[in-house]
Amino acid sequence: MNYNAFINFIKENILSYLPSEYAPSSVALSKVTKNNESLDSLTVSSPTSNVSPTIYLNGFFEQYEAGTDIREILSQISKMRVMHEMNSDFDVSSITDFDCVRDQILPRLYGTQSNAELLADRPHRLMDDLAITYCVTLGDRPDGFMSIPITNDLLNSWNTDEETLFLLAITNLPTIAPSTFKSMTEVMCEMMPELFASDDELFDSFLPMNDMDDKMFVLSNKQNVNGASALLDNTMMDAICEKIGSNFFILPSSLHEVLIVPASKNMDLSELEDMVREVNATQVAPPDKLSDSVYRYDREHRTIKLAVA
């Protein structure tokens, strides 16, 4: 079956694969504009909560085209839906009360390329070819960091403006999503602790002679989700400047992290740009891509701008 037939088949049959308590649930398909793409989503109303998770179907169709039986796909979707059940009601009305959410507003960074439709619906400000948007965080959960994007309609219902969102988001950022700054060596040791713990010689070979012998650093946040927004944490940016002692380049690894490289006279900007484009094309999924550009941080003016040779 083709794609449209596939998603409608999922919609018509998913309740048969869910536990019996979901029998009275309603099932809906909708289009969702995400970073760099538009996706088809499935929602199954919750029997115990007024909030239901969104399940994106595009990837499941790729499985189907690769030969996975559609019954197995329905089983996967069913398990995903049950796993993300919220056990208590979320007061949706609180989102419309600005005073209730002002301390939960966070910034999100997106690239402007391929995101015209998304940005048209959301209050934002531009930072060269990046856009600062905003969301209301619903807090940490075992299965992820939940948030609701702030749309123009929601902003208008609050009777406030983008400048207010920006100031609140920058103020809330260090508390809700504390920034992290680590050397590439530290990150590799965290990713492969068993490997380094079992081989002291290997660990020593990756360990720099001093902090600044490691010339590449990773900037993110505690949750490792939408960590590129840490670029808006002025206290962290000042601390990076203090540590590095110079201006630095910013390489957008993904929405979730960026790489920091100290600027030097011998730095070949074209090589950095080639590296970013190559990684984005081969290692980063479209929903996680931030930008193909390289940026430069000016410590004197505390500004982020496109790097120019």
C-alpha positions as CSV (number, residue, x, y, z in Angstrom):
1,M,0.0,0.0,0.0
2,N,1.1,3.6,-0.6
3,Y,1.9,6.1,2.2
4,N,-1.6,7.5,2.6
5,A,-3.2,4.1,2.7
6,F,-0.6,3.1,5.3
7,I,-1.3,5.9,7.7
8,N,-5.0,5.4,7.4
9,F,-4.7,1.7,8.0
10,I,-2.7,2.4,11.2
11,K,-5.4,4.8,12.3
12,E,-8.3,2.3,11.7
13,N,-6.5,-0.6,13.4
14,I,-4.4,0.7,16.2
15,L,-7.2,0.3,18.9
16,S,-7.2,-3.5,18.2
17,Y,-3.6,-3.6,19.4
18,L,-4.0,-1.5,22.5
19,P,-5.2,-2.7,25.9
20,S,-8.9,-2.9,26.4
21,E,-9.1,0.3,28.5
22,Y,-8.2,2.2,25.3
23,A,-11.4,1.0,23.6
24,P,-13.4,4.2,24.0
25,S,-10.4,6.3,22.8
26,S,-10.6,8.5,19.7
27,V,-7.8,8.3,17.1
28,A,-6.7,11.2,15.0
29,L,-4.1,11.9,12.3
30,S,-2.6,15.4,11.9
31,K,0.3,17.3,10.2
32,V,3.0,18.6,12.6
33,T,5.6,21.1,11.5
34,K,8.9,20.2,13.0
35,N,12.5,21.4,12.6
36,N,13.4,21.1,8.9
37,E,10.4,18.9,8.1
38,S,6.6,18.3,8.3
39,L,5.5,15.0,9.8
40,D,2.3,13.0,10.0
41,S,1.3,12.2,13.6
42,L,-1.1,9.8,15.3
43,T,-2.8,10.6,18.6
44,V,-4.9,8.2,20.7
45,S,-6.9,9.9,23.4
46,S,-5.9,8.9,26.9
47,P,-8.3,7.0,29.2
48,T,-6.6,8.4,32.3
49,S,-5.3,11.8,31.2
50,N,-6.4,14.8,29.2
51,V,-2.9,14.9,27.5
52,S,-2.0,12.3,24.8
53,P,1.5,11.8,23.3
54,T,2.1,12.4,19.6
55,I,3.5,9.4,17.6
56,Y,5.1,10.2,14.3
57,L,4.4,7.7,11.5
58,N,6.9,8.6,8.8
59,G,9.6,6.4,10.2
60,F,7.2,3.5,10.6
61,F,6.4,3.7,6.9
62,E,10.1,3.4,6.1
63,Q,10.1,0.2,8.2
64,Y,7.1,-1.1,6.2
65,E,8.8,-0.3,2.9
66,A,11.8,-2.2,4.1
67,G,9.7,-5.3,4.7
68,T,8.5,-5.2,8.3
69,D,5.0,-6.7,8.6
70,I,2.4,-4.1,9.3
71,R,1.1,-6.1,12.3
72,E,4.6,-5.8,13.9
73,I,4.5,-2.1,13.2
74,L,1.0,-1.8,14.9
75,S,2.4,-3.7,17.9
76,Q,5.4,-1.3,18.1
77,I,3.1,1.8,18.0
78,S,0.8,0.2,20.6
79,K,3.8,-0.3,23.0
80,M,5.0,3.2,22.4
81,R,1.6,4.7,23.1
82,V,1.3,2.7,26.4
83,M,4.8,3.5,27.4
84,H,4.2,7.3,27.1
85,E,0.9,7.3,29.0
86,M,0.6,10.2,31.5
87,N,-0.9,8.9,34.7
88,S,-2.4,12.1,36.0
89,D,-4.3,14.9,34.4
90,F,-2.4,17.9,33.2
91,D,-4.2,21.2,33.7
92,V,-4.3,22.4,30.1
93,S,-6.0,25.6,31.2
94,S,-2.8,26.6,33.0
95,I,-1.0,27.1,29.7
96,T,-3.4,29.9,28.9
97,D,-2.6,31.7,32.2
98,F,0.7,33.6,31.6
99,D,1.4,34.0,35.3
100,C,1.3,30.2,35.7
101,V,3.9,29.5,33.0
102,R,6.2,32.5,33.0
103,D,8.8,30.7,35.1
104,Q,8.6,27.7,32.7
105,I,9.5,29.5,29.4
106,L,12.7,28.5,27.7
107,P,14.4,29.4,24.4
108,R,14.9,27.0,21.5
109,L,17.3,27.5,18.6
110,Y,16.5,26.6,15.1
111,G,18.1,27.3,11.7
112,T,16.2,29.6,9.4
113,Q,16.8,27.5,6.3
114,S,13.9,25.1,5.6
115,N,12.0,26.4,8.6
116,A,9.9,29.2,7.1
117,E,6.6,27.5,7.8
118,L,7.5,26.8,11.4
119,L,8.8,30.3,12.1
120,A,5.7,31.9,10.5
121,D,3.6,30.4,13.3
122,R,5.9,31.2,16.2
123,P,7.2,34.4,17.8
124,H,11.0,34.5,17.3
125,R,14.0,36.7,16.8
126,L,16.8,36.2,14.3
127,M,20.5,35.8,15.1
128,D,22.0,35.8,11.6
129,D,20.7,32.5,10.1
130,L,19.5,31.2,13.5
131,A,16.2,31.9,15.1
132,I,15.4,32.0,18.8
133,T,11.9,30.5,19.5
134,Y,10.2,29.7,22.8
135,C,8.5,26.9,24.6
136,V,6.8,26.1,27.9
137,T,8.6,23.2,29.6
138,L,6.5,20.6,31.3
139,G,9.5,19.3,33.2
140,D,11.7,16.1,33.1
141,R,10.1,12.7,32.7
142,P,11.8,9.3,32.5
143,D,11.1,9.1,28.8
144,G,12.1,12.7,27.9
145,F,12.0,16.4,28.5
146,M,8.5,17.6,27.6
147,S,7.6,21.0,26.3
148,I,4.9,22.9,24.3
149,P,6.0,25.3,21.6
150,I,4.8,28.9,22.0
151,T,2.8,29.9,18.9
152,N,1.7,33.3,17.8
153,D,-1.9,32.5,18.9
154,L,-0.7,31.5,22.4
155,L,1.4,34.7,22.7
156,N,-1.6,36.8,21.7
157,S,-3.8,35.1,24.2
158,W,-1.3,36.1,26.9
159,N,-1.5,39.7,25.8
160,T,2.3,40.0,25.9
161,D,5.1,40.3,23.4
162,E,8.2,38.6,22.1
163,E,10.6,40.8,24.0
164,T,9.0,39.7,27.3
165,L,9.4,36.0,26.2
166,F,13.0,36.6,25.4
167,L,13.9,38.1,28.8
168,L,12.0,35.4,30.7
169,A,13.5,32.6,28.6
170,I,17.1,33.9,29.2
171,T,16.4,34.3,32.9
172,N,14.9,30.8,33.3
173,L,17.5,28.9,31.2
174,P,20.3,28.4,33.8
175,T,17.8,27.1,36.4
176,I,15.6,24.8,34.2
177,A,18.3,23.6,31.7
178,P,21.7,24.2,33.3
179,S,24.5,24.5,30.7
180,T,27.3,22.0,30.5
181,F,30.8,22.6,29.0
182,K,33.1,19.6,28.6
183,S,36.2,18.8,26.7
184,M,35.9,16.2,23.9
185,T,38.1,13.9,26.0
186,E,35.6,14.1,28.9
187,V,32.7,13.4,26.5
188,M,34.4,10.4,25.0
189,C,35.2,9.0,28.5
190,E,31.5,9.4,29.5
191,M,30.3,7.7,26.3
192,M,32.6,4.7,26.6
193,P,33.4,4.4,30.3
194,E,34.0,0.6,30.2
195,L,36.5,1.0,27.4
196,F,38.6,3.6,29.1
197,A,38.3,2.1,32.6
198,S,39.7,-1.2,31.4
199,D,42.7,0.3,29.5
200,D,44.8,2.9,31.4
201,E,47.1,3.2,28.4
202,L,44.2,4.1,26.1
203,F,42.9,6.6,28.6
204,D,46.3,8.2,29.0
205,S,46.6,8.5,25.2
206,F,43.4,10.6,25.1
207,L,44.1,12.7,28.1
208,P,45.5,16.1,27.2
209,M,48.7,17.4,28.9
210,N,46.6,20.3,30.3
211,D,43.0,21.6,29.8
212,M,43.9,23.7,26.8
213,D,45.7,20.9,24.9
214,D,42.2,19.6,24.1
215,K,41.1,22.1,21.5
216,M,37.5,21.0,21.0
217,F,34.8,21.3,23.6
218,V,31.1,20.4,23.7
219,L,28.5,22.9,24.9
220,S,25.0,21.5,25.8
221,N,22.8,21.3,28.9
222,K,22.1,18.8,31.7
223,Q,19.3,17.1,29.8
224,N,21.2,16.9,26.5
225,V,18.0,18.0,24.8
226,N,18.0,21.2,22.8
227,G,21.4,22.0,24.3
228,A,22.3,24.4,21.5
229,S,20.2,26.9,23.5
230,A,23.1,27.1,25.9
231,L,24.6,29.6,23.5
232,L,22.1,32.0,25.1
233,D,23.4,31.5,28.6
234,N,25.5,34.6,29.1
235,T,27.1,33.4,32.3
236,M,28.3,30.2,30.6
237,M,29.6,32.1,27.6
238,D,31.6,34.4,29.9
239,A,33.0,31.3,31.6
240,I,34.0,29.8,28.3
241,C,35.8,33.0,27.3
242,E,37.6,32.9,30.7
243,K,38.7,29.3,30.2
244,I,39.7,29.6,26.5
245,G,41.1,33.1,26.8
246,S,40.1,34.1,23.2
247,N,37.3,34.4,20.8
248,F,36.0,31.1,19.5
249,F,34.2,29.3,16.7
250,I,30.9,27.6,17.2
251,L,30.2,24.5,15.1
252,P,26.5,23.5,15.2
253,S,26.7,19.7,15.9
254,S,22.9,19.5,16.3
255,L,19.9,21.1,18.1
256,H,21.2,19.3,21.2
257,E,24.8,20.4,21.3
258,V,27.4,22.6,19.6
259,L,31.2,22.3,19.4
260,I,33.4,25.1,20.6
261,V,36.8,25.6,19.0
262,P,39.2,28.4,20.2
263,A,40.0,30.8,17.4
264,S,43.6,31.1,16.2
265,K,45.5,32.7,13.3
266,N,46.1,29.3,11.8
267,M,42.5,28.3,11.8
268,D,41.2,27.3,8.4
269,L,37.5,28.4,8.4
270,S,36.8,26.6,5.1
271,E,37.9,23.3,6.8
272,L,35.5,23.9,9.7
273,E,32.6,24.7,7.3
274,D,33.4,21.5,5.3
275,M,33.4,19.5,8.5
276,V,30.0,20.9,9.6
277,R,28.4,20.2,6.3
278,E,29.8,16.7,6.1
279,V,28.6,15.8,9.6
280,N,25.1,17.2,9.0
281,A,24.8,15.3,5.7
282,T,26.0,11.9,7.1
283,Q,25.5,11.8,10.8
284,V,22.6,14.1,11.8
285,A,19.0,13.3,11.2
286,P,17.0,16.2,9.6
287,P,14.9,16.8,12.8
288,D,18.1,17.4,14.8
289,K,19.9,19.6,12.3
290,L,20.6,23.1,13.4
291,S,22.7,24.8,10.7
292,D,25.4,24.3,8.1
293,S,27.1,27.5,9.1
294,V,30.0,28.2,11.4
295,Y,29.8,31.1,13.9
296,R,32.2,33.2,15.8
297,Y,31.8,34.4,19.3
298,D,33.2,37.9,20.1
299,R,34.1,38.0,23.8
300,E,34.4,41.8,23.8
301,H,30.9,42.5,22.5
302,R,29.3,39.2,23.6
303,T,27.9,38.5,20.2
304,I,27.4,35.5,18.0
305,K,27.8,36.1,14.3
306,L,28.4,34.1,11.1
307,A,32.2,33.5,10.8
308,V,33.8,35.3,7.9
309,A,37.2,34.5,6.6
